[in-house]
Amino acid sequence: MLRPGAWIEPKPEGLYLPAADAWIDPSTPQQRALVTHGHADHARGGHGAVLATPETLAIMECRYGPQSGQPVGYGETVRIGEVEARFVPAGHVLGSAQIVLDYRGERIVVSGDYKRRPDPTCPPFEPVPCDVFITEATFGLPVFRHPDTGSEIDRLLHALHANPERCVLVGAYALGKAQRLIMELRGRGHDAPIFIHGALQRLCDLYRDWGIPLGELRPATGLKAAEMKGAIVLSPPGALNDRWSRRLPDPITAMASGWMRTRQRARQKNVELPLVVSDHADWDELTTTIAEIAPAEVWVTHGRDDALVHWCMTRQIKARALALAHYEDEDE
């Protein structure tokens, strides 16, 4: 009797489906790729054909130019060789999807990156019962329990209102995190213009094109410091401490990331206001999701896999870590 998932082959460059002659999130150009979402460690350019949600294809075109893409909407099933594939929401960023694979009576779900927290920029994660669940474990340690997102946004707004002569400069990754922060701020009643670094402009424009109402955004480049007093400024994390940020009005340096749970990370990046806002599942979300889906077996693609594998095994769920080399957990 074949072991569960014997028809999918984990390789360092991605997950290969021989029965479909297709790869999932491959790190090198392939003839056919199924892509879970638009972050660069999952979505690479140069493939012969790409199957992804329409939003993910738009993100890939924004980053890499025209794609030989086949858009697959949420809930739509496509047949690839002998395998049926369906894309369902992952709740990670705009267009992010889990890929549900059915072959000869067995179901595998490749989650990609996901979270269970509400996110005003994308549909929520949809749990799908399956035989094998392939999960991330970016925050796969019990120490990582993310606080309420609203309370972190309130901390940001408190710092802003308590320091009207300064600005708050928030490091946020260009795809997903920046747009989510903007929408969370709008949801807390912050209707003032938000200033953005030029590196965020294209993807903010793309989100708007897909119906995400970000409100008034202004370019932060070329303005005098006085024009940004009492304002929120968003930039890529790499710009927090470079020459670009020195022209801002005495900025309170903040960073929005699940890694801000650890003080050492905040100190390393000279962050004055660490904001624990993550686009990945924390420990409780990871374990709750596995319990809810109730798979026979769990495979862990990347992150802190040892603890999650151990948690599964103590609950009589077979689990193993996969040796996929190309995923990164810094850009979260």
N, C-alpha and C positions, 0 to 999 in steps of 0.2 A: 504494500500500500504506500502510495506516495505521501510524503510529509505535506502539511499545509503550505500553500504558496510555492510549491515546487516549480510552477510555471512562470515565476518571475525571478530574474537573476540579478542580485545586487552586485554591482561592479564599482570600482573606485570612482568612475566618471558618471555614475548614475544607476538607475534601475532599468534593466532591459527586459522587454517582453518578447520572447522569441515567437510566440504564436501570433503576434501583431507586427513583428519586425519594427518595434517602436521603443523609444526611450522616454523615461519620465525625468524631467529636470536635468538633462545631461549637461555636463560642464564643458564638453567639446562638441563641435558641430556634428550633427547626425542627419541621416536622411529623413527621419520622422521623429518629432519630439512632441510630447504632451507636457505642457508647462502649467504648473500650479499657480504661479503669480509672478509679478514683474520685478521683484528684487533681483539684483545682478547675480547672486549666487545660485539662483534657480532658473533665471531666464537669461540665456546667452544668445548672441547673434550667430548667424551663419548656417542655420539648419535648412535642410531642403524643404521641409514642410513643418508647420507649427500648428498644433491644435491647442486652443486656449479660449478662455472667455473673451468676448469682444473687448472688454476693458483692458485685459492683460495684453491682448494684441496691440491695442492703441498705445499702451505704455512701452511695449517693445519697439514699436515704430518710432515713438518719440525719442527713444534712447539709441536705437541701432539703425534706423531707417526702414524702408519698406520690407515687409515680411511676406513669405509665401504662407499666409495664414488661413486656417479654417476656423472661423468663430464657432464656439460651442456654448450656447446659453445655459444658464443654471437649469438643471432638471432635464436637459436634452441628452438623449442617448445616441451615440454613434457606434457603428461597428467598424473595427479595425482588424482586418484579418479574421481570426476566430474569436476575438475578444470584444465584448461590449464595454464601452466606457461612458460614464456619466459624470458631469461636473456639478458639484453641489457647494454651497457657500462654506468658506473656512473662517470668515470673520477676522481676517488678518489685515488686509489693505483692500483698496478698490480692486475689484475683479478677482480677488483670491479665491481659489477653489480647492476642495478635496477632489480627488479623482477616484471614482468608484468603478472597479474593474470586476467583471463577471466572466468566468470561463469554466465550462464543463461543470456547472453546479456549485462552484466555489466563488466566494466574493472576497476581494481584497480592497481595502480603502487606504489610499495614499493621502495622508492629511496635508502634506506640505507644511507650511507654518500656519499656526492658528491661535486664536484666543477665544475665550468665552465671555469676556466683558462686552457690554454694549458699545458700539462704535457708530457715530452718526454718519460715517463716510462709506459704510459697506454693510451688506446683509449679515445677520448673525450666523455663527457656526451651526451647521445642521448635523446632528448625530445620526450615523447610519450603521445599523447592526451589520456585522461582517464576521468572516472566519479569521482573517488576519488584518490587524490594524497597524499601519506603519505611521509612527508618530515622531515628531521632533521631541527634544528634551532640553531646549535652550536654558530653561530655568528649572531643570530637573533635580533640585535639591530642596529638602524641607525648609531651609532658611529663606527661600524665595516665596514669600506670600505677599502679593502686591496689595497696597492699600486701595481704598475707594478712589476712583479717578476724580470724582467731583471734589473730594477734599484736597487733592493735590492741585487742582485748578484754583481752588479757593486760596491756597497758600501763595500761589503765583499772583493772584489779584491783590491779596493783602500786602505783599511786598511792593507791588506797583503803587497802590494808594498811599502807603506809608512813606514813600520816597518820591514826592512829585518832582523833585529837581533832578532825578536820575531816570534812566530807562532800565527795563529788564530785558536782557539779551538771552534768548533761549536757544540752545543748541538742539536741533531736531532734524532727523534724517529727511532727505528731500522727498522720498516716496512713502507716503502713508502717515508718518509721525507728524510732519509739519501740518498737513491738512487736517488731521484729527485734532491736533491742539487748537487750531483755529476754530474748528467747529465746536469743540468743548468750551472754548472761551465764549463763543457766540451763545451757546446754550446757557451760560451763567450770566448772560446779560451784558457782556462786554461788546458794545456796538461801535466803539471807536476804531479808527483806521489802525491796521496792524502793518508794520513795516517789515519787508522781507529782503533778504539777500538775493542778489540776481540769480544765484544757482537754484533757487526754489521756484523761480517764476514759471518755467515751462510746465512743470508738473502741477502747480497750482492752477494754471490755465487749463490743463487737461482735466483736472477734477471738475472745474466749472463746466467744461464742455459736456461732462457726464452728469450734470445736474446737481452738483454739490454746491450750495450757496455759501461761499466763503466770506461774503461781505466785502467791505472796502479794504483792499490791499494796496500798499504804496511801496515803491522801490526805496530801499534804504540808502542806496548809493547816490552820491552827489549832493546830499543834503547837509545843512549845517547842524551841528550838535544841538543847538537850541530848538530846532524843529522836531526833535525826537524826545524831548524831555517829557516824562510822564507817559511814555508809550511802551508798547511791547514790540520787540524786534526779534524776528526769527532768522536764524542762519544755520548752515550746516555745522555740525560739531567742530569740524576742522578750522572754522573761522572764529571760534570763540576767543582765542588768545593770539590771533595774528594781527598784522598791521591794519587790516580792515576794521577790526573792532575798536582800535585806539581812537578813532574819530567820533565815537559815540559819547553821549553825556554821562560820564561816570557810571558805566553800566553795572547793574547787579547781574552777575553771570550765573545763568541757570542751565540745566541740562535735563531733558526729558528722556528717561530710559529706565528700563527695569534694572539695569546695572547700578543705578543710583541707590539701590538698597544697601550696597556695600560702601562704607565710608572711604575705603582705600581708593576705589574707582573715582569717587568725587574729588578726593585730594589730588589724585594723579592729573586730573583735568582742570584743576584750579576752579572748581565749581563752588560758588557761594550758596546757591539755592538748588540743591538736588531735588528733582521731581521724579518720583517713581511712577512713571506712566509707560506701560509696556504694550507692545503689539503681539506679544507671545503669551501663551498660557503659563501661569505660575504652577507651583507644585500641586496645589489643591485642584486647579483646573485640569491638569494632566491626569491626576489619579481619578478624579470624578468622571472625566470623559471616558477613561478606560472602563471603569465600573459600569457606566451607563451603556456603553456600546456592547460590553460583554463578549469580546472576541475570544476565540480559542487560543490565539497566539498574538503576541505584540512584538513588532520589530521597531527598534529605535534608530533613527537615521543619524542624528547629530545632537550634540549638547552633552549634558551631564548624564550619560546613559547608565552608569553603574547603579546609581541609586534607584532609578526607575525600573531597571531590569530586576533588581532585588525586590522592590515592592511587588512587582507582578508575581515573581516566583513564590513569595510568602503567601500569596493568595491563589496558588495553584493555577496561575496563568503562565503558560510557556512564554518565554521572552528571550530576545537576543539583540545584541547591538550589531549594527551594520557598519562596515568599513567604507563609508562614503567620505571621500577626502575633501570635497570642494565647498561644503557648506560653511558659512561663517556666522558667528553670533554677535559680533561687535556692532554691526549696522542694524540695530534693533530699535 
